[in-house]
Structures are given as C-alpha cells and as structure tokens.
Amino acid sequence: MAPIPENIIELIENKLVQFPKVKFQKIPNGISVSALTPEGFDIWVSDDGTKVTVGYAGWYQHFPDDRRQAYECFLWGLTDHCRLKVFSKGDRDYKWAAEFRRGQDWKGMGVVTDFGEILFHFWKTTHIRFLQNTTISEAEIQ
C-alpha cells in the first residue's frame, strides 16, 4: 500500500469528488459529509497537525500516529459495513458505539458517552437505534 500523504484532508476531498451524490463541505482543518438519509449519520474528519480525528455523529476516534487508519475509518463510515449504535433517553442522544461488520457479525470500534446528557435524563427509558450509511460500496473505497 502506498503511504498516505501528509495532507489527508486533500486526499479525502479528492476521493469524495469521485462520488457526485456525496455532499461534503470544508470545515476548519477538515471535511464533513452529511447523511443522505434519515437512517444515516454525519461523518467528519479534522487534522490539527498532531492527530487526525474521525467522527460519526457523536462518536469520534483520534489517530495520532496512523493516517492510513484514519483515512480508511472515514471512508468506511460511508459504507454499509459500518453502523452507529445510538443510545438516547427522551429526545437526547447520550452514547454512540461505532461498529463494523465482519462476515455476519458486528464488532465494536469504540464508545463515546456524553455524561452531561445522561445525568440530566437518567430517569428516562433508554432507547437504542442503529444508523447506517449506504453512500458508497466497500469496493468503491479500495
């Protein structure tokens, strides 16, 4: 595999322009992609010079040493091989778990919790929903 160039944002932008249905916008030090459907989730990436951070809605992962992994994580979020398990209480989302599919199984990539949201709504029933993008196929990200 070829190494990822230093400017990962430009690399991602060059990849995204290959998919006309993908609507992205530049943000400070990064790019964001809005979900195409209500069943999907927004994705963003930023590079502050010391680390690359990829986010799916409220979930995020820092990649301080591996730009290739950040690049793949960003693109993976646009496929149906990635989903976001969202926990909410009332109308407030408070926990996001990113998962990826291996065969028929889903494996966790990490969890992010907003404790401020859960503390104010701890007595409410927890609801779980799954969000998934189908923007591009896994073969298209290769």
Contact map, one row per residue, 1 for C-alpha under 8 A:
1110000000000000000000000000000000000000000000000000000000000000000000000000000000000000000000000000000000000000000000000000000000000000000000
1111000000000000000000000000000000000000000000000000000000000000000000000000000000000000000000000000000000000000000000000000000000000000000000
1111100000000000000000000000000000000000000000000000000000000000000100000000000000000000000000000000000000000000000000000000000000000000000000
0111110100000000000000000000000000000000000000000000000000000000001100000000000000000000000000000000000000000000000000000000000000000000000000
0011111100100000000000000000000000000000000000000000000000000000000000000000000000000000000000000000000000000000000000000000000000000000000000
0001111100000000000000000000000000000000000000000000000000000000000000000000000000000000000000000000000000000000000000000000000000000000000000
0000111111100000000000000000000000000000000000000000000000000000000000000000000000000000000000000000000000000000000000000000000000000000000000
0001111111110000000000000000000000000000000000100000000000000000001000100000000000000000000000000000000000000000000000000000000000000000000000
0000001111111000000000000000111000000000000011100000000000000000000000000000000000000000000000000000000000000000000000000000000000000000000000
0000001111111100000000000000000000000000000000000000000000000000000000000000000000000000000000000000000000000000000000000000000000000000000000
0000101111111110000000000000000000000000000000000000000000000000000000000000000000000000000000000000000000000000000000000000000000000000000000
0000000111111111000000000000000000000000000000000000000000000000000000100000000000000000000000000000000000000000000000000000000000000000000000
0000000011111111100000000000001000000000000000000000000000000000000000000000000000000000000000000000000000000000000000000000000000000000000000
0000000001111111110000000000000000000000000000000000000000000000000000000000000000000000000000000000000000000000000000000000000000000000000000
0000000000111111111000000000000000000000000000000000000000000000000000000000000000000000000000000000000000000000000000000000000000000000000000
0000000000011111111101010000000000000000000000000000000000000000000000000000000000000000000000000000000000000000000000000000000000000000000000
0000000000001111111101000000000000000000000000000000000000000000000000000000000000000000000000000000000000000000000000000000000000000000000000
0000000000000111111100000000000000000000000000000000000000000000000000000000000000000000000000000000000000000000000000000000000000000000000000
0000000000000011111111000000000000000000000000000000000000000000000000000000000000000000000000000000000000000000000000000000000000000001000000
0000000000000001111111100000000000000000000000000000000000000000000000000000000000000000000000000000000000000000000000000000000000000000000000
0000000000000000001111100000000000000000000000000000000000000000000000000000000000000000000000000000000000000000000000000000000000000010000000
0000000000000001101111110000000010010000000000000000000000000000000000000000000000000000000000000000000000000000000000000000000000000010000000
0000000000000000000111111000000011000000000000000000000000000000000000000000000000000000000000000000000000000000000000000000000000000000000000
0000000000000001000001111100001111000000000000000000000000000000000000000000000000000000000000000000000000000000000000000000000000000000000000
0000000000000000000000111110001110000000000000000000000000000000000000000000000000000000000000000000000000000000000000000000000000000000000000
0000000000000000000000011111111100000000000000000000000000000000000000000000000000000000000000000000000000000000000000000000000000000000000000
0000000000000000000000001111111100000000000000000000000000000000000000000000000000000000000000000000000000000000000000000000000000000000000000
0000000000000000000000000111111000000000000001000000000000000000000000000000000000000000000000000000000000000000000000000000000000000000000000
0000000010000000000000000111111000000000000001110000000000000000000000000000000000000000000000000000000000000000000000000000000000000000000000
0000000010000000000000000111111100000000000111100000000000000000000000000000000000000000000000000000000000000000000000000000000000000000000000
0000000010001000000000011111111110000000000111000000000000000000000000000000000000000000000000000000000000000000000000000000000000000000000000
0000000000000000000000011110011111000000011110000000000000000000000000000000000000000000000000000000000000000000000000000000000000000000000000
0000000000000000000001111000001111100000011100000000000000000000000000000000000000000000000000000000000000000000000000000000000000000000000000
0000000000000000000000110000000111110000111000000000000000000000000000000000000000000000000000000000000000000000000000000000000000000000000000
0000000000000000000000000000000011111101111000000000000000000000000000000000000000000000000000000000000000000000000000000000000000001000000000
0000000000000000000001000000000001111101000000000000000000000000000000000000000000000000000000000000000000000000000000000000000000001010000000
0000000000000000000000000000000000111111000000000000000000000000000000000000000000000000000000000000000000000000000000000000000000001000000000
0000000000000000000000000000000000111111100000000000000000000000000000000000000000000000000000000000000000000000000000000000000000000000000000
0000000000000000000000000000000000001111100000000000000000000000000000000000000000000000000000000000000000000000000000000000000001111000000000
0000000000000000000000000000000000111111110000000000000000000000000000000000000000000000000000000000000000000000000000000000000000111100000000
0000000000000000000000000000000001100111111000000000000110000000000000000000000000010000000000000000000000000000000000000000000000111000000000
0000000000000000000000000000000111100001111100000000000110000000000000000000000000000000000000000000000000000000000000000000000000000000000000
0000000000000000000000000000000111100000111110000000011110000000000000000100110000000000000000000000000000000000000000000000000000000000000000
0000000000000000000000000000011110000000011111000000011100000000000000000100000000000000000000000000000000000000000000000000000000000000000000
0000000010000000000000000000011100000000001111100001111000000000000000000100000000000000000000000000000000000000000000000000000000000000000000
0000000010000000000000000001111000000000000111110001110000000000000000000000000000000000000000000000000000000000000000000000000000000000000000
0000000110000000000000000000110000000000000011111111100000000000000000000000000000000000000000000000000000000000000000000000000000000000000000
0000000000000000000000000000100000000000000001111111000000000000000000000000000000000000000000000000000000000000000000000000000000000000000000
0000000000000000000000000000000000000000000000111111000000000000000000000000000000000000000000000000000000000000000000000000000000000000000000
0000000000000000000000000000000000000000000000111111000000000001000000000000000000000000000000000000000000000000000000000000000000000000000000
0000000000000000000000000000000000000000000000111111100000000111100000000000000000000000000000000000000000000000000000000000000000000000000000
0000000000000000000000000000000000000000000011111111110000000111001001000000000000000000000000000000000000000000000000000000000000000000000000
0000000000000000000000000000000000000000000011100011111000011110000001000000000000000000000000000000000000000000000000000000000000000000000000
0000000000000000000000000000000000000000001111000001111100011110000001001100000000000000000000000000000000000000000000000000000000000000000000
0000000000000000000000000000000000000000001110000000111111111000000000000100000000000000000000000000000000000000000000000000000000000000000000
0000000000000000000000000000000000000000111100000000011111110000000000000000100000010000000000000100000000000000000000000000000000000000000000
0000000000000000000000000000000000000000111000000000001111110000000000000000000000000000000000000000000000000000000000000000000000000000000000
0000000000000000000000000000000000000000000000000000001111110000000000000000000000000000000000110000000000000001000000000000000000000000000000
0000000000000000000000000000000000000000000000000000001111111000000000000000000000000000000000111100000000000011000000000000000000000000000000
0000000000000000000000000000000000000000000000000000111111111100000000000000000000000000000000000000000000000001000000000000000000000000000000
0000000000000000000000000000000000000000000000000000111000111110000000000000000000000000000000000000000000000100000000000000000000000000000000
0000000000000000000000000000000000000000000000000011110000011111000000000000000000000000000000000000000000000000000000000000000000000000000000
0000000000000000000000000000000000000000000000000011110000001111111011000000000000000000000000000000000000000000000000000000000000000000000000
0000000000000000000000000000000000000000000000000111000000000111111000000000000000000000000000000000000000000000000000000000000000000000000000
0000000000000000000000000000000000000000000000000010000000000011111000000000000000000000000000000000000000000000000000000000000000000000000000
0000000000000000000000000000000000000000000000000000000000000011111111000000000000000000000000000000000000000000000000000000000000000000000000
0001000100000000000000000000000000000000000000000001000000000011111111100000000000000000000000000000000000000000000000000000000000000000000000
0011000000000000000000000000000000000000000000000000000000000000011111110000000000000000000000000000000000000000000000000000000000000000000000
0000000000000000000000000000000000000000000000000000000000000010011111111000000000000000000000000000000000000000000000000000000000000000000000
0000000000000000000000000000000000000000000000000001110000000010011111111100000000000000000000000000000000000000000000000000000000000000000000
0000000100010000000000000000000000000000000000000000000000000000001111111110000000000000000000000000000000000000000000000000000000000000000000
0000000000000000000000000000000000000000000000000000000000000000000111111111000000000000000000000000000000000000000000000000000000000000000000
0000000000000000000000000000000000000000000000000000010000000000000011111111100000000000000000000000000000000000000000000000000000000000000000
0000000000000000000000000000000000000000001110000000011000000000000001111111110000000000000000000000000000000000000000000000000000000000000000
0000000000000000000000000000000000000000000000000000000000000000000000111111111000000000000000000000000000000000000000000000000000000000000010
0000000000000000000000000000000000000000000000000000000000000000000000011111111011000000000000000000000000000000000000000000000000000000010010
0000000000000000000000000000000000000000001000000000000100000000000000001111111111100000000000000000000000000000000000000000000000001000000000
0000000000000000000000000000000000000000001000000000000000000000000000000111111101000000000000000000000000000000000000000000000000001111000000
0000000000000000000000000000000000000000000000000000000000000000000000000011111111000000000000000000000000000000000000000000000000011111110000
0000000000000000000000000000000000000000000000000000000000000000000000000000111111100000000000000000000000000000000000000000000000011111110000
0000000000000000000000000000000000000000000000000000000000000000000000000001101111100000000000000001110000000000000000000000000000000000010000
0000000000000000000000000000000000000000000000000000000000000000000000000001111111110000000000000111100000000000000000000000000000011000000000
0000000000000000000000000000000000000000000000000000000000000000000000000000100111111000000000000111000000000000000000000000000001111000000000
0000000000000000000000000000000000000000100000000000000100000000000000000000000001111100000000011110000000000000000000000000000001110000000000
0000000000000000000000000000000000000000000000000000000000000000000000000000000000111110000000011110000000000000000000000000000111100000000000
0000000000000000000000000000000000000000000000000000000000000000000000000000000000011111000011111000000000000000000000000000000111100000000000
0000000000000000000000000000000000000000000000000000000000000000000000000000000000001111100011110000000000000000000000000000011110000000000000
0000000000000000000000000000000000000000000000000000000000000000000000000000000000000111111111100000000000000000000000000000011100000000000000
0000000000000000000000000000000000000000000000000000000000000000000000000000000000000011111111000000000000000000000001001101111000000000000000
0000000000000000000000000000000000000000000000000000000000000000000000000000000000000001111100000000000000000000000000001001110000000000000000
0000000000000000000000000000000000000000000000000000000000000000000000000000000000000001111110000000000000000000000000000000000000000000000000
0000000000000000000000000000000000000000000000000000000000000000000000000000000000000001111111000000000000000000000010000000000000000000000000
0000000000000000000000000000000000000000000000000000000000000000000000000000000000000111101111110000000000000000000010000000000000000000000000
0000000000000000000000000000000000000000000000000000000000000000000000000000000000000111100111110000000000000000111011000000000000000000000000
0000000000000000000000000000000000000000000000000000000001100000000000000000000000000111000011111000000000000011110000000000000000000000000000
0000000000000000000000000000000000000000000000000000000001100000000000000000000000011110000011111100000000000011100000000000000000000000000000
0000000000000000000000000000000000000000000000000000000000100000000000000000000000011100000000111110000000011111000000000000000000000000000000
0000000000000000000000000000000000000000000000000000000100100000000000000000000001111000000000011111000000011110000000000000000000000000000000
0000000000000000000000000000000000000000000000000000000000000000000000000000000001111000000000001111100001111100000000000000000000000000000000
0000000000000000000000000000000000000000000000000000000000000000000000000000000011100000000000000111110001111000000000000000000000000000000000
0000000000000000000000000000000000000000000000000000000000000000000000000000000011000000000000000011111111100000000000000000000000000000000000
0000000000000000000000000000000000000000000000000000000000000000000000000000000010000000000000000001111111100000000000000000000000000000000000
0000000000000000000000000000000000000000000000000000000000000000000000000000000000000000000000000000111110000000000000000000000000000000000000
0000000000000000000000000000000000000000000000000000000000000000000000000000000000000000000000000000111111000000000000000000000000000000000000
0000000000000000000000000000000000000000000000000000000000000000000000000000000000000000000000000000111111100000000000000000000000000000000000
0000000000000000000000000000000000000000000000000000000000000000000000000000000000000000000000000011110111110000000000000000000000000000000000
0000000000000000000000000000000000000000000000000000000000000000000000000000000000000000000000000011110011111000000000000000000000000000000000
0000000000000000000000000000000000000000000000000000000000000000000000000000000000000000000000001111000001111100000000000000000000000000000000
0000000000000000000000000000000000000000000000000000000000000000000000000000000000000000000000001111000000111110000000000000000000000000000000
0000000000000000000000000000000000000000000000000000000000001000000000000000000000000000000000001110000000011111000000000000000000000000000000
0000000000000000000000000000000000000000000000000000000000100000000000000000000000000000000000111100000000001111100000000000000000000000000000
0000000000000000000000000000000000000000000000000000000001110000000000000000000000000000000000111000000000000111110000000000000000000000000000
0000000000000000000000000000000000000000000000000000000000000000000000000000000000000000000001110000000000000011111000000000000000000000000000
0000000000000000000000000000000000000000000000000000000000000000000000000000000000000000000001100000000000000001111111000000000000000000000000
0000000000000000000000000000000000000000000000000000000000000000000000000000000000000000000001000000000000000000111111100000000000000000000000
0000000000000000000000000000000000000000000000000000000000000000000000000000000000000000000000000000000000000000011111110000000000000000000000
0000000000000000000000000000000000000000000000000000000000000000000000000000000000000000000111000000000000000000011111111000000000000000000000
0000000000000000000000000000000000000000000000000000000000000000000000000000000000000000100001000000000000000000011111111100000000000000000000
0000000000000000000000000000000000000000000000000000000000000000000000000000000000000000000000000000000000000000001111111100000000000000000000
0000000000000000000000000000000000000000000000000000000000000000000000000000000000000000000000000000000000000000000111111100000000000000000000
0000000000000000000000000000000000000000000000000000000000000000000000000000000000000000110000000000000000000000000011111111000000000000000000
0000000000000000000000000000000000000000000000000000000000000000000000000000000000000000100000000000000000000000000001111111000000000000000000
0000000000000000000000000000000000000000000000000000000000000000000000000000000000000000000000000000000000000000000000001111100000000000000000
0000000000000000000000000000000000000000000000000000000000000000000000000000000000000000110000000000000000000000000000001111110000000000000000
0000000000000000000000000000000000000000000000000000000000000000000000000000000000000000110000000000000000000000000000000011111000000000000000
0000000000000000000000000000000000000000000000000000000000000000000000000000000000000011110000000000000000000000000000000001111100000000000000
0000000000000000000000000000000000000000000000000000000000000000000000000000000000000011100000000000000000000000000000000000111110000000000000
0000000000000000000000000000000000000000000000000000000000000000000000000000000000001111000000000000000000000000000000000000011111000000000000
0000000000000000000000000000000000000000000000000000000000000000000000000000000000001110000000000000000000000000000000000000001111100000000000
0000000000000000000000000000000000000010000000000000000000000000000000000000000000111100000000000000000000000000000000000000000111110000000000
0000000000000000000000000000000000000011100000000000000000000000000000000000000000111100000000000000000000000000000000000000000011111000000000
0000000000000000000000000000000000000011100000000000000000000000000000000000001101110000000000000000000000000000000000000000000001111100000000
0000000000000000000000000000000000111011100000000000000000000000000000000000111101100000000000000000000000000000000000000000000000111110000000
0000000000000000000000000000000000000001000000000000000000000000000000000000011100000000000000000000000000000000000000000000000000011111100000
0000000000000000000011000000000000010000000000000000000000000000000000000000011100000000000000000000000000000000000000000000000000001111100000
0000000000000000001000000000000000000000000000000000000000000000000000000000011100000000000000000000000000000000000000000000000000000111110110
0000000000000000000000000000000000000000000000000000000000000000000000000000001100000000000000000000000000000000000000000000000000000111111110
0000000000000000000000000000000000000000000000000000000000000000000000000001001110000000000000000000000000000000000000000000000000000001111111
0000000000000000000000000000000000000000000000000000000000000000000000000000000000000000000000000000000000000000000000000000000000000000111111
0000000000000000000000000000000000000000000000000000000000000000000000000000000000000000000000000000000000000000000000000000000000000001111111
0000000000000000000000000000000000000000000000000000000000000000000000000011000000000000000000000000000000000000000000000000000000000001111111
0000000000000000000000000000000000000000000000000000000000000000000000000000000000000000000000000000000000000000000000000000000000000000011111
